[in-house]
Amino acid sequence: MKKLEKFNRALLFSIFSAIGLFSLALAILGPEWKNLYKVRSATKQVEQNNSRIEQILEDHEVLIGRINKDPEMLKRLVPVTLGEKSRDANQPDVKMTADTLDRAKEALAESSDEENPKGSEQEIPVWLQRATSDQSRMVLFVAGGGLVLVSFVCFGAKKD
């Protein structure tokens, strides 16, 4: 019977002290943990931006290579880029209006949202946001300290 009693005391001591120590750690280190989530999210966003920039640079290099190989391409790009009328009768006359540009921007925004949905970013969990509010941190600290104290007083080594 004494072995079972010692085992129960050790088990309860372990459970109470572990929960108390976890709540103390969360109360003390919660803001740092929240900051870690923000830093990871910002790092991920920077990496995505860098990959987009690398893709744009690659596209730019390909375009410059094509222009170097075919000087006629540059003559075809000038009217479109500068908004001049095309002098070639075989090319269609494309007029860009503000409405057309707005629709194109919306289409690009939708495609970029599909590539990088907002849910894919690592957001701060709701439980961590609640635990890091000032009132919750105070309650966690007091409750954790109380649990550690109770575990030592009630379930500590028994004096014979």
Residue pairs with C-beta under 8 A, 6 or more apart in sequence:
9 155
9 158
10 155
12 151
12 154
12 155
13 151
13 152
13 155
13 156
16 147
16 148
16 150
16 151
16 155
17 147
17 148
17 151
17 152
19 144
19 147
20 143
20 144
20 145
20 146
20 147
20 148
20 149
20 150
20 151
21 144
21 148
22 144
23 140
23 141
23 143
23 144
23 147
24 140
24 141
24 144
24 145
24 148
25 144
26 33
26 131
26 140
26 144
27 131
27 137
27 138
27 140
27 141
27 144
28 141
30 128
30 131
30 132
30 137
30 140
31 132
33 128
33 132
34 124
34 128
34 129
34 132
37 122
37 123
37 124
37 125
37 128
38 124
40 122
41 121
41 122
41 123
44 121
44 122
45 121
48 116
66 73
67 73
67 74
67 77
76 88
76 91
78 84
79 85
79 86
79 87
79 91
80 94
83 96
85 93
86 92
86 93
130 136
131 137
131 140
